[in-house]
């Protein structure tokens, strides 16, 4: 969303008026059947642990837990969540028929510097009542989360907002995304082509073309979302913001030689040392 909940000057109401957004919509929570909601939360847990499971195996896993559910119901819920086959997000990855699909540019690529490749992805975020969708933009080399946005719908606006935030920090040579209608939309791709950024798109059903951001989702869910049971979108926005700040600036990564993403991203970019560690655009909130 484009609303800054902690703006020093403009109130939330004033920001909503300037953007032409009904203030009530800022607090909208998706309305879902209570049992469907329970099933979706369980599907999310199963799928995060075993992303190679499709609807048939997830239905079987739920039946073993005592839920008398059929595969068709699970397929419907997975479509709502944005997952529907053996690999994550075929629903999120369904291109609009009039949108351009770009080739995958990163096969056998060796990434040695920040801003060589950025990637973006969308995931399902469960709430105590309802759910939301989260997009993050990540630098592949450092695993630094450049920006993120939370939304209650899969409209392209929140993806564009995240990309615009990220581009205030720098510009990649290649931007890797999946074939979802949000990412293949002209509004999104034009932002990249205007900046002379090469666009790379995952092959259909090849979620591990974007493996680093898939690992980010797993860490976020196990280390934050599942243990906090956020009640509202606003609660989730606050908690996820704090987690990403910790992930960027404090959480040591073995694969990075036990440094933080911020140290690697800013240190290598600036050459002379680590600066602007507070540049993370979606800062923590209190």
matplotlib code that plots the C-alpha trace (Angstrom):
import matplotlib.pyplot as plt

x = [0.0, 1.0, -0.1, 2.7, 1.1, 3.8, 4.1, 5.3, 3.1, 0.2, -2.4, -3.7, -7.0, -5.2, -3.1, -6.2, -7.9, -4.9, -4.7, -8.5, -8.7, -11.7, -10.3, -12.5, -10.7, -7.4, -8.7, -10.4, -9.9, -10.8, -14.0, -13.6, -15.6, -14.2, -13.4, -12.0, -9.7, -8.5, -7.8, -5.9, -3.7, -2.9, -2.3, 0.1, 2.1, 2.1, 3.2, 5.9, 7.4, 6.9, 6.5, 6.6, 3.2, 0.3, -3.4, -3.7, -1.0, -2.1, -5.6, -4.2, -2.1, -5.2, -7.2, -4.5, -5.0, -8.7, -10.1, -12.7, -11.9, -11.8, -9.3, -11.6, -12.0, -8.3, -7.8, -10.2, -8.5, -5.1, -6.2, -7.4, -4.0, -2.1, -0.8, -2.4, 0.1, 3.3, 5.3, 4.3, 2.1, 0.8, -2.2, 0.1, 2.2, -0.6, 0.2, -2.4, -3.0, -2.1, 1.1, 4.6, 6.5, 10.3, 13.0, 14.8, 18.3, 20.0, 20.7, 24.3, 24.8, 27.5, 26.5, 29.5, 28.2, 25.2, 22.6, 23.6, 20.3, 17.2, 14.2, 10.6, 7.9, 4.5, 3.4, 0.3, 0.3, -2.2, -3.9, -5.9, -9.0, -8.4, -5.2, -3.1, -0.5, 3.1, 5.6, 9.3, 12.1, 15.5, 19.1, 20.3, 23.9, 23.5, 19.9, 19.1, 15.4, 15.2, 11.4, 8.2, 4.4, 1.4, -2.0, -5.4, -5.8, -3.6, -4.1, -0.8, -0.7, 1.2, 3.7, 4.4, 4.7, 7.3, 9.3, 9.2, 10.5, 13.4, 14.4, 15.0, 17.9, 19.6, 19.0, 19.8, 21.2, 18.6, 15.2, 13.9, 10.2, 7.7, 5.1, 2.3, -0.2, 1.1, 4.7, 3.8, 1.5, 2.6, 2.5, 5.1, 7.4, 7.4, 9.0, 11.8, 12.3, 12.2, 15.3, 17.0, 16.7, 16.8, 13.7, 14.1, 11.1, 11.1, 10.0, 6.4, 6.3, 10.0, 9.7, 13.3, 14.5, 13.8, 15.3, 16.7, 13.4, 11.6, 14.1, 13.2, 9.5, 10.3, 12.4, 9.8, 7.0, 8.8, 10.6, 7.9, 4.4, 3.6, 4.7, 2.9, -0.6, -1.2, -4.8, -5.0, -3.3, -2.0, -0.5, 1.1, 2.5, 4.2, 5.5, 6.8, 8.5, 10.4, 11.3, 12.7, 14.7, 16.2, 16.7, 18.6, 20.7, 21.1, 20.5, 23.8, 23.7, 25.9, 25.8, 27.1, 30.1, 28.2, 27.6, 24.3, 22.6, 22.9, 26.7, 27.2, 24.9, 26.0, 29.6, 30.2, 28.3, 30.2, 33.6, 34.9, 32.8, 29.2, 27.0, 23.4, 22.3, 19.1, 18.2, 15.8, 12.6, 10.0, 11.5, 10.4, 7.4, 6.4]
y = [0.0, 3.6, 4.7, 5.6, 4.7, 6.6, 9.8, 12.7, 15.3, 13.7, 11.7, 8.4, 10.2, 13.0, 10.5, 8.5, 11.7, 12.7, 9.3, 9.1, 6.0, 5.4, 5.4, 2.4, 0.3, 0.7, -1.5, -4.1, -7.7, -10.5, -12.3, -16.1, -19.1, -20.0, -23.6, -22.6, -20.2, -23.0, -25.2, -22.4, -21.9, -25.6, -25.7, -22.8, -24.7, -27.9, -26.1, -24.1, -27.4, -29.3, -26.9, -29.9, -31.0, -30.5, -30.5, -34.3, -34.8, -31.8, -33.2, -36.5, -34.8, -32.9, -36.1, -37.8, -34.9, -35.7, -33.2, -34.8, -32.7, -33.5, -32.5, -30.1, -28.0, -27.9, -26.9, -24.0, -22.8, -23.1, -21.0, -18.3, -18.5, -18.4, -22.0, -24.9, -27.4, -29.2, -26.0, -22.7, -20.1, -21.2, -19.0, -16.0, -17.1, -17.1, -14.5, -12.2, -13.4, -9.9, -9.5, -10.1, -13.0, -12.6, -15.3, -16.6, -15.0, -16.5, -20.1, -20.8, -17.1, -16.3, -13.2, -11.4, -7.9, -6.2, -4.8, -7.3, -9.2, -8.3, -10.6, -10.2, -12.6, -12.7, -15.0, -15.7, -14.3, -15.8, -13.7, -14.8, -13.9, -13.6, -13.3, -10.9, -11.1, -10.0, -8.9, -8.4, -7.2, -8.8, -8.3, -11.8, -11.3, -10.1, -11.4, -7.8, -7.1, -3.8, -3.2, -4.9, -4.2, -6.0, -6.1, -7.6, -8.2, -9.3, -6.1, -4.9, -1.6, -3.0, -4.6, -1.3, 0.4, -2.1, -1.7, 2.1, 2.0, -0.4, 1.8, 4.7, 2.7, 1.7, -0.1, -3.7, -5.0, -7.8, -8.1, -11.7, -12.4, -15.1, -15.1, -13.8, -11.3, -8.7, -8.9, -9.3, -6.3, -3.3, -1.0, -3.1, -4.0, -0.4, 0.8, -1.6, -1.0, 2.7, 2.2, 0.0, -3.0, -6.4, -8.5, -12.2, -14.5, -17.9, -20.9, -22.1, -24.3, -23.6, -21.9, -22.7, -20.3, -17.8, -19.9, -17.2, -15.4, -18.8, -19.3, -15.8, -16.8, -20.0, -18.0, -15.3, -17.8, -20.0, -17.2, -14.6, -15.2, -18.6, -17.7, -14.3, -15.1, -11.6, -10.5, -7.8, -6.5, -3.6, -6.0, -8.0, -4.9, -3.8, -7.3, -8.0, -4.6, -5.3, -8.8, -7.5, -4.9, -7.6, -9.9, -7.2, -5.7, -8.2, -11.8, -13.5, -15.7, -18.7, -18.7, -15.1, -15.9, -14.9, -11.3, -9.5, -8.7, -5.0, -5.3, -7.1, -5.0, -1.6, -2.6, -3.9, -1.1, 1.7, -0.1, 2.1, 0.6, 0.1, 3.2, 4.0, 0.9, 2.9, 3.2, 0.2, 1.9, 0.0, 0.8, -0.9, 0.6, 0.9]
z = [0.0, -0.5, 3.0, 5.5, 8.8, 10.8, 8.7, 10.8, 9.1, 7.2, 9.0, 7.6, 6.8, 4.9, 2.9, 2.0, 0.8, -1.3, -2.9, -3.5, -1.3, 1.0, 4.6, 5.4, 2.7, 4.6, 7.4, 5.1, 6.1, 3.7, 4.7, 4.5, 5.8, 9.2, 8.3, 4.9, 6.8, 9.1, 6.1, 4.3, 7.3, 7.4, 3.7, 4.1, 6.8, 4.7, 1.6, 3.3, 4.6, 1.3, -1.6, -4.0, -2.8, -5.1, -4.3, -4.2, -1.6, 0.5, 0.6, 1.7, 4.4, 5.7, 5.7, 7.8, 10.3, 10.5, 8.1, 5.7, 2.7, -1.0, -3.6, -5.3, -2.2, -1.7, -5.3, -4.8, -1.6, -3.2, -6.1, -3.6, -1.9, -5.2, -5.2, -7.2, -8.5, -7.7, -7.6, -5.8, -7.4, -10.7, -10.0, -9.2, -12.2, -14.8, -17.4, -18.9, -22.5, -23.8, -21.7, -22.9, -21.4, -21.2, -21.3, -18.2, -18.2, -15.2, -16.1, -15.0, -14.2, -11.6, -9.5, -7.9, -7.1, -5.5, -8.0, -10.7, -10.2, -8.2, -7.8, -6.7, -5.6, -3.9, -1.0, 1.0, 4.6, 7.0, 9.7, 12.7, 10.7, 7.0, 4.9, 2.9, 0.1, 0.5, -2.2, -1.5, -3.8, -3.0, -4.2, -5.2, -4.3, -0.8, 0.0, 1.0, 1.1, -0.8, -0.3, 0.4, 0.4, 1.9, 0.2, 0.7, -3.1, -6.0, -8.0, -9.5, -7.5, -4.5, -6.8, -8.5, -5.2, -4.0, -7.2, -7.1, -3.5, -4.5, -7.4, -5.0, -3.6, -6.9, -10.2, -11.1, -14.4, -14.4, -12.6, -12.2, -11.7, -12.4, -15.2, -12.9, -14.4, -11.9, -13.2, -16.9, -16.8, -19.0, -15.9, -14.1, -17.0, -18.3, -15.0, -15.7, -19.4, -18.8, -16.5, -19.1, -16.8, -18.5, -17.5, -16.7, -16.1, -14.4, -16.6, -15.9, -12.9, -12.1, -8.8, -7.8, -10.6, -7.8, -5.0, -2.7, -2.3, -1.7, 1.2, 2.4, 2.6, 4.5, 7.1, 7.4, 8.0, 10.5, 12.4, 12.5, 11.0, 12.4, 16.0, 16.1, 14.7, 13.5, 13.9, 11.3, 8.2, 10.2, 12.9, 10.1, 8.5, 11.7, 12.6, 9.1, 8.9, 12.2, 10.9, 7.6, 9.5, 11.7, 8.7, 6.8, 9.6, 12.4, 11.2, 10.3, 7.2, 7.0, 3.2, 3.2, 5.5, 8.7, 7.8, 7.4, 4.0, 4.8, 5.4, 2.2, 0.1, 1.3, 2.0, -1.5, -3.2, -1.3, -1.4, 1.4, 4.1, 5.4, 5.2, 5.2, 7.1, 7.9, 4.2, 4.4, 3.0, 5.0, 8.4, 11.6, 13.4, 17.0]

ax = plt.figure().add_subplot(projection="3d")
ax.plot(x, y, z, "-o")
ax.set_aspect("equal")
plt.show()
